[in-house]
Amino acid sequence: MPIAAPPEAASRGVGAPVEALSAKQLEMLETGLRFVRSSLTMDVKEPTDSVVASRTAALDQLAELERHFGMKPR
């Protein structure tokens, strides 16, 4: 059976409303985002301009996700 196309909102990166997530789901999401942040900041690479720009962009996207889910960006 083919996989159904995602709803339009999901394809824009907007999933279920925050209110639809349980406290446990929000906790799991926050823990996962903390892990991702640690992974991004602890990745050992030569700090070239492109590496720094890429890392900064990824951290900015992470902060946007945190704001979207009502978490305090770090």
N, C-alpha and C positions, 0 to 999 in steps of 0.2 A: 504494500500500500504506500503510495507516495506521501511524503510529508507535506502537510498543509502549509500554505504561505502564512508568514507571521502577520498578526494584525498590523495595521498601518502605524499605530503608536509604537509598537515594539520595534518596527523597522527603523524608527527615528531615534532609537535608544531610550525611549521612555517606556519603562515596564509598568508593572502594577503600581497603583498609588501607594505611597508610603503607609497610609492608613491601613492598607490591606495586608501588611506584613505583621506577623506576631512579634512579640517582644523577643522571643528566642531567635526568630529569623533576623531581626535587626541586629541582635548581638552577634550572630554568626557573620552577618555582612560586615559589621564593624571590625570584627576580628580578622576577617579576610582582607579587608582594605588595609589594616595595620601591617599584615604580613606582606602585602604588595608594596607598601611604602618602604618597609625595611629592605625588601629585596632590591628595590630601585636605588635606594641610597647606599646600600652596601655592595653594589656591583663594582668590582674592581676593574677599572679600565683607565687607560691613559687619559687625563682630562683635556682632550682636544676640544676645540670650539664646537665641533659637531656632536661630540659625546655629551658635553655640558648642555647644549641646546636641546638635544633629544631627552635627556634626563629631566630638564626643567619642564619641557612640554608634557612629559608623562606625569610628573608631579602636579602640574596645573590641572590636568584632566582628573587626576585622583582627588584633588581638592574640590573640583566641581561635583564629582560623585558624592563626596562627603556632604557637601552643602545640599545636594538634591535629597539626600536621605536624612537631613536634619542633624548631621553629625558635625562636631566642631573640627574644621580642617586644622591640621597640625602644621 
